[in-house]
Amino acid sequence: MNRSSRSLSETIRAVGPLWLAVMSSALLAAAAGIRGLPGLLLITIGVGTAVAVFARLRNRQTSQTVVAHDATGGNLQVLLRMIDRRTAIRMFGMSALFIGPMGGVPRALELLAGQQVPEETQSPFSRIRQWAMIIDLRYCDGCQSVGSPPRCTAACVEGHLLPEPMQWIEVFEDELEGEGTRFIPIPCQHCQNPPCVNVCPVGATFSTPEGLVLIDQERCIGCRICMAACPYDRRFFNWGEPPVPPEAHLAKYNLEAQVPALKGTVMKCDFCPDMVRAGTLPYCIQACPNQAIYYGDLEEDIATNGRQLVSMAAFSAEHNAFILKEELGTQPRVFYIPGHGEAVGRVPSRTGRLPTVWPWTRTAPGGDVWSR
Amino acid sequence: MESVNDWQARLEDTTLDPARKTTRNYYAFLFFLLAVTGWGVYAYSLQVRRGLVVTGMSDRISWGLYITMFVFFIGISHAGTLISAILRVSHAGWRTPVTRMAEFITAVALITGAFFVIVDLGRPDRLINVLVFGRWQSPIVWDVLAVTTYLTASVVYLYLPMVPDLAFFRDRQAPWVSRPKHMLYRILAINWRGTSDQKRHLRRAISIMMILIIPIAVSVHTVVSWIFAMTLREAWNSTIFGFFFVAGAIFSGIATLIVVMAILRRVYHLEEYITPRHFLYLGYLMAAMGGVMIYANLSEYITAGFKFEEGTEFLFRQLFIDEFAPYFWFYFIGGLMTPVVFMFIRRLRTIGGIVTAAVFVDLGMWVERYFIVVTGLRAPLLPYEPVNYAPTWVEWSITAGGFAFFALLITLFVKAFPIMAVWEMTEERREEFEEMVEYEHEFDGEEILASGVPDSAPEPETGGPP
């Protein structure tokens, strides 16, 4: 054996117990649910001390054995051999003394450092809602039967005070295989792998724990890379000074309602979490004359169109629900049930819908109008 | 034969001339550039007041001339890196007289390009958010990092080799002629005395910078292309984009250098130093990059066109046949083929021919940046009619202002700073001269020795371009 390998084995022998102590303490810390450096450090010291003390005690009694093993197996194995059942129990018991109060350590350190400890906002046992939408295309006829522009869009325009030409939920007319068309209302898809969030340079658009993609227009710099990135064409820019009705000027800007709109920033459908929290459904769902749109919570597996309750999973599966541009991997939260309005008596060959209008803008003085 | 000292004195005079004499034409040109830049500033102030509604952009084509200008100017900023760093690394001696101009184009083009990102913002007042809330995951932040790094590096790389020349300006411009000017040179020359110690440090600094700046330059245009390639758009969904943009950047950088070189040569009578050889070599480089660009285009469109996935038809139709066909074919034939063809034909391989080709390359590359931006956005994502984009007078004015600003900075630069690397050129000349003298001595000696057998006398090598 040459010198370098000898010194290597010596190093391993020296580091062995320490390594054992760190690893076991990390394991214990993880088991006790302790995060962060201070807890880990204290546990390491505790377990390390325990191991060292017992190793020393053992060493004194069986120094002969130690020497014998040292030649063959190194300190680590010696140490493992030294720890009999009783010693192990004692060691773990002693470690537990350290681990017990660990949970309070980070908090205590924060308090010592004078930091404000935020109140727990979510208990680990409470549900976090996972908002989603199911749009039943069998019931959507582009509001042909009621003879008006799509009501969902109109209600959204009125409710969110959208400048012309924004249609956060827009009813597109799509060619079917064979002949004829179908109508498909498309709001923001609230992707779980949102391309717009990924590219935003300032984090002005972000995902919420409830699975929504929102925009903070007070942070947006208007670079419009999110508009280039969105594969669903669902982002809208305030190219000019948006019209704002006098009463909206009184409102404090709220990113869940996006009122009042701000020049030079991006807007889009926000899924109305504020309305749902208040116990009502979003504007578009309330306004749909055929109850084609369901809103619900994937976590609780329940959705409603205002008339009936369905299980999201069962309802989607039974009616072959699909998502838009699945191949892009954006994982949308809007599910579609295939159809072309047949449930409300529409035939595919009956094409065309009335164009959306922005009547509320007449009451708001000023404001620019641009084209999509 | 003319001594090196005489030669140096003449070179120094030529370099000092722009700073000493200012013609009426210069003021007229300066005024013109200031007027155009001012008009651009006015148009921008209007845009700030009224919002981007004054432009032709809309939700469905949300980027236009401004982003085109950004990509184009960041592109031509590669002039300096290529000529200066790559040729310095490869010890191409002929580059010396043109390096200063190339490096200056780099710095100026970067400043101009970076301005256009700000011009494109909907909320320029919140620019600081990029620093406060910047997310490293965003391609825009990669760009901010890359462009600012490159600007810093290229300003340093412009400044370092200029220090001895600034000292020369300091020494040659008497303080009583213009006190502020003298002060400026004295500060910028950082006490350069030309000692061997200083020279050693300078050489070391330059060689560190020239190696450092090459990967920085490549990274810059790569991340510029990633602004597009990182989005889910069919037209931009390409792995070749980074390389393609870098190649295009070097290509248009060389072209811009040729044009600027030709203008300064004519205006400031630099014919002795910037010779047809420089145009020829740069022309060859430009043609080679043209070949690379043709290859990159073929590779890009053939792989897409063979498979012909959904959406490709729309893109190909608008690019090759319909709306953008004139732009594309002008770019492909005018911008890419011209330099290659011109360099093959002996009669067109003149300064005039090469400058013409360079102008075509610049125009072609500008048009390419334009149609890459606009065609990619124009392809409809959902069942709606594709919209069209027509820049408004505000956009054109700001664009013109941008070009004028670029020219303005160059015009001001040549007035204040040495446009050629006098010390490097002199050193090289001195080395050449010494070699020549040595050679002549050897030659004389051999002739005496070999006087008995005249046939064996070595023939003197004939110089000239290969």
Contacts between the chains, C-beta under 8 A, distances in Angstrom:
chain1	res1	chain2	res2	distance
A	172	B	382	5.5
A	172	B	383	5.0
A	172	B	384	6.7
A	173	B	383	6.5
A	174	B	383	4.8
A	175	B	383	7.0
A	186	B	382	6.5
A	195	B	231	6.7
A	195	B	232	5.4
A	198	B	137	6.2
A	198	B	138	7.6
A	198	B	230	7.9
A	199	B	138	5.5
A	199	B	139	6.0
A	199	B	140	7.2
A	199	B	230	6.3
A	199	B	231	6.8
A	200	B	135	6.7
A	200	B	138	5.9
A	201	B	130	5.7
A	201	B	134	6.3
A	201	B	135	6.2
A	201	B	138	4.1
A	201	B	140	3.7
A	201	B	141	4.9
A	201	B	144	7.5
A	202	B	129	4.5
A	202	B	130	6.1
A	202	B	132	7.8
A	202	B	133	4.2
A	202	B	134	6.7
A	202	B	135	6.9
A	202	B	138	7.9
A	203	B	133	5.2
A	203	B	135	5.2
A	204	B	129	7.7
A	204	B	133	7.6
A	219	B	126	7.4
A	219	B	129	6.0
A	219	B	133	6.3
A	220	B	122	7.5
A	220	B	123	6.7
A	220	B	126	7.6
A	221	B	121	5.6
A	221	B	122	7.1
A	221	B	123	5.0
A	221	B	126	4.7
A	221	B	127	6.7
A	221	B	129	5.3
A	221	B	130	6.7
A	222	B	52	7.6
A	222	B	121	5.1
A	222	B	122	2.0
A	222	B	123	4.4
A	222	B	126	7.8
A	223	B	117	7.8
A	223	B	120	7.1
A	223	B	121	5.8
A	223	B	122	7.5
A	223	B	140	5.9
A	224	B	62	4.5
A	224	B	63	6.6
A	224	B	120	7.8
A	224	B	122	7.0
A	225	B	138	7.5
A	225	B	139	7.1
A	225	B	140	5.7
A	225	B	227	6.6
A	225	B	231	7.4
A	227	B	59	6.6
A	227	B	62	4.5
A	228	B	62	6.5
A	228	B	63	6.7
A	228	B	228	7.5
A	228	B	231	4.8
A	228	B	233	6.7
A	228	B	376	7.9
A	228	B	377	6.5
A	229	B	230	7.5
A	229	B	231	4.2
A	229	B	232	6.4
A	230	B	232	8.0
A	230	B	381	7.9
A	231	B	232	4.3
A	231	B	233	7.8
A	231	B	381	5.8
A	232	B	381	6.5
A	232	B	382	6.8
A	233	B	59	7.7
A	233	B	60	6.9
A	233	B	380	7.8
A	233	B	381	4.3
A	233	B	382	5.1
A	233	B	384	7.5
A	235	B	59	7.2
A	236	B	59	5.6
A	237	B	52	7.5
A	237	B	59	5.7
A	237	B	62	6.4
A	237	B	122	6.6
A	238	B	51	7.3
A	238	B	122	7.3
A	239	B	51	6.0
A	239	B	52	5.0
A	239	B	53	4.2
A	239	B	55	7.9
A	239	B	57	7.4
A	239	B	58	7.2
A	240	B	50	6.4
A	240	B	51	4.4
A	240	B	52	7.6
A	240	B	53	3.1
A	241	B	50	7.4
A	241	B	51	6.1
A	241	B	53	7.8
A	263	B	51	5.0
A	263	B	122	7.5
A	264	B	51	5.8
A	264	B	52	6.8
A	264	B	121	7.6
A	264	B	122	3.2
A	264	B	123	4.4
A	265	B	122	6.2
A	265	B	123	6.4
A	266	B	122	7.9
A	328	B	232	5.5
A	330	B	232	7.7
A	368	B	50	7.6
A	368	B	51	7.0
A	368	B	53	4.9
A	370	B	53	5.3
A	370	B	58	6.5
A	371	B	58	5.8
A	371	B	387	7.7
A	372	B	58	6.1
A	372	B	59	5.3
A	372	B	60	6.2
A	372	B	387	7.0
